[in-house]
Amino acid sequence: MAKSDVEQDFPALIGKDYDLSDEDFNNNCLGFALGDLNNWWEPPMGQGQYWPPGFPEDIKVGTVEAIIRVHGFTVEVGKENSPEAEAIAIYAIGDEWTHFAKFSEGAWKSKLGEGHDASRVNLDDLTIDMYGEVVKVLSRPKQ
């Protein structure tokens, strides 16, 4: 898939300077944000999906926030601020999560659907009808 194909789905990326990885179908945006590049993180609905034990099998923002906090992202940051450490942005429609982006090495990155990772994007560039908007940004404590 070329940048032009990605930009059809994410028109705010048109004309922006961002990087796009090769396609990788081994993980999704939540796995990518948490640094797990080998699993598709989603409540169990079939083969090939991972969900951590002990958490409700739903897509509620509160559930995924608890999972992200267990991974050390405990400091809430305003979405308009640039985090001082690694961070994860939660996109949602209503009370249901839809997408995630991660902040590391000074830039926002995100797994776009089943294929590419986009680097050096802005959170607003990924705000589309299907993803809703950023409802929370959680960062790791500053070292």
VEXZATOR-319566 format. One record per residue: x, y, z of N, C-alpha, C, O, CB in turn. Coordinates in steps of 0.1 Angstrom, whole numbers, plus 5000, padded with zeros to 4 digits. Atoms other than C-alpha are relative to their C-alpha. Glycine has a CB too. Layout:
N
XYZXYZXYZXYZXYZ ...
This chain:
143
500849885000500050005000500950125000501850135008499050005012 499249885002501450344990499550115009498350105015500050054986 500549884992501250675009498750054995497850105003501150115000 501249945006498550784985498849925005497749975008500050004985 501150094995496350484997499750045014498650045019500449854998 500149964986497050575033499350135002498450155010501350005008 500549874999496150935027498550014996497850104999500850094991 501450015003492750835012499249985013498250035015499749884990 500750034987491850695047500350115010499550145019500549875005 499549904990493750975066500350134992501550164991501249955008 499749885008493351295045500850115007501450195000498750054995 499249904993494951505072501549984998502350075001499750015015 498650035002498251335063500550064986501750074984500249855000 499749955014498151485027500950125002500650215009498850034992 499149884999501151715023500950005012501750095013499350124998 499250004988502651625056501349914998501349824990499249945012 498850075000506151495062500049895010500249925022501350095001 500150114991505751155078500649874994500949874982498549975004 499450125005507250805075499049895001498149895009501349965008 500950125000505450485066500949884999501849864990499150014988 499250125000506850145074499549904989498549934982499949935013 500550115008506549825053498849955007498649975020501149894998 501250064993503249645060500549885009501449815006499049954989 499850104990503249415090498749965006498050045012501050055012 501450054995500149205098500049935013499049865016499449914989 499950084988501449055130499450075013499350005023501449975003 500549934988500049325154499050114996498950144984501250065008 500949895003497449595157500550125008501650125014498649965004 499649884994497549945171500250005015501150065020499050114997 499850014986497149845207501349925003502149965012498849935007 498750074998499949585205501250084997502250095004500049874991 498949915005502149835186500250105011501450135015499650074987 499849894990501550105213500649945012501450015019498650065003 499450064988502449865241501349934997501949885007499049905005 498750065003505549745223500049854997501049794996500950025011 500250145003504149395215499849994985498750014980498949935008 500150015015504849345178499749864995499749844983501450044994 500350135004503848985178498649955003498249844999500949905007 501450044997500248985190499050114996499350234995499949985015 501149925004496949125179499150025013498449925017499149944988 500749974988495449285211498650044998498350154993500850115009 501449975002491749265211499349895009499749785010499549994985 500750104992489149095234499849874991499549894979498650065005 500050135008489048725223498749994992497649994998500149895010 501250025009486748685193500449894990499649864981499650134993 499650105009488748425175501549975001502250035009499750044986 498650045000492148265168500950124996500550204988500249894990 499049905004495148485167499950135008500750235006500050034986 500149884992493948745192500549985014500349875020498550055000 499550014986495448825226499350105009499050215004501550025001 500649914990493748975257500649965013500549845016498550004999 499450044987495448995291499049945009497949995010500750115006 500950064991493948765317499750105011500550185015500649875006 500449924989491948925345499350134997498950215005501250035008 500749875005490449215324498849964993498749864986501050084991 501250025007486949235312500249994985501050064979498950115003 499850015015486649125275499050094993498050054987499749854996 500849905007485149445263500950114994502250104995499050075010 499249905006486349755244499750145007499750245000499750014985 500249874992485550015271501350075002502350015005499249975013 498849924998487950295275500649975014501849965016499750154999 499550034986488150225313500849875001501849865008498849995009 499350135000489249865306501450014994502349975000499249894993 498749985006491949955282500950095007502250085007499950044985 499249914992493150235304500649935011501849955014499150125005 499450094990493649985332501149924995502149905002498949925007 498950085006495649765309501250084997502450045000499549934987 498849915003497850055298500750045012501950055013499550124992 499449964987498350165334500949895006501949915011498950045010 499250114995499549815343501449994993502449944999499249874998 498749995008502249865316500850125003501850154996499749994985 499249894996503550165334499750144995500450244998501449984997 500449875005501750445317498950065010497750035008499449994985 500849964989500350615348499750155001498950195010500649955012 500149854999500650995342499150054989499450034977501450065000 500949955010497751165325500650134994501150225002498650035005 499449895007498951425299498950064991498149994985501349964992 501049945009496851675280500449974985501649974982500050165002 499750055014496551575243500750114992501350094982498749964993 499349895007497751925233501450025004502150104997499250135002 498649994995501051885252500849894994500349784991500049995015 499150105004504051705240500549935012501149995021501250064992 499650074988504851425265501550015002502350034992499649854998 498650004996508151425283500649865000501849855002500250075013 499650145000508351045282499149924991498249984985500049945015 500850085008506850755264498550025004498250035016500449855001 501449984997503050785261499149934990499649894979499650155000 501050075009499950625246498850095000498250135010499749855005 501349925002496950815232498949904997499149814989500250104988 501250095003493550645233499050084992498650184996499449955014 501049945008491150725206498749925003498749805006500349994984 501350064997487450655212498850074993498950184989499849995015 501349955003483950695201499149975011498849855014499449944986 500850024988481750745231501049935011502049985013498849904998 499250074990483050505258500749874995501249795002499149965012 499350125005484550245234501250054992501250134983499049934990 498849975006488150255223500049954985499449854982501249945007 499950045014488950245186501450004994501649924984499250114992 498749995005492550325181501050055010500650105021500150094987 498949964990495950395198501250064992501450014981500449895009 498849955006499050595190501050005012500650015024499950154994 499050004990502350595209501050114997501350154986500749875002 499049905001504850865216501349945006501449905017499650135009 498750054996508450755217501150074991500850104980500149855000 498949945008511850895206499650144994500050184983500449914989 500349875004510251245204498950024989498750134984501250074995 501049995011507451165179498849905003499049805009500649974986 501250094999503951015177500149904988500549944977498750084999 500050115010503650685158498749925002498149925013501349905002 501250074998500750465151499949894989500449904978498850094998 500350115009499850135135498650034993497650055000499949865007 501249965007497250215108499449874994499849814984500450094988 500750125005494849925104500949885001501649865011499550024986 499350125000496349595095501450004994502149904995499249904993 498750005008499449715076501150085005502050045013499750044987 498949914998501650015080500050065014499050075021500050114990 499749924989503150195109500350144995501150154985501149955010 499749865004503150575105500750075011500350065022498750084996 499149934990505850785123500050144996499850194985501449945000 499949855001506151155129498650064995498650144986501150044990 501449955003502351215128499550085012500150075023499049884997 500649934989500251445149498749925003498149864995499650154996 501250074996497351305169498850044992498049954989499850025015 501249965008494851515150500049954986498949934980500050155000 499950065014496151365117499249874999498949834988501449994996 500650135000494651035128498550015005497949905006500749915009 501449984996491251175139499149994988499050084980499850145007 500950025011488851025114498749945006498749905017500649904989 501350054995485150915117500249865007499649845017499049994989 499950134995486150555122500849995014500549905022500749914990 499250004987488650635151499450095010499850085022501450044997 500549914990486750915168501250105003501850154994499649935012 499049904996489051145188500849955012500449855019499450135002 499250044989491751125214499250045013498850165014501450075000 500749974988490051095248500950005012500650055023498949905002 499150004989493051035270501449974995501649894985499649895010 498650035002496851035269500749975013500650045023500850134993 499350054988498850835294501449994997501849934987499449875005 498650005002502550875298500749925012500149905022500650145000 499150064990505250685317500550115009500750225004501149914995 499449904992506650875347501350054994502149964989500149965015 498749955005509551105337501149945008501049945021499950165000 498850064993512850945346500950115005501950075011500849904991 
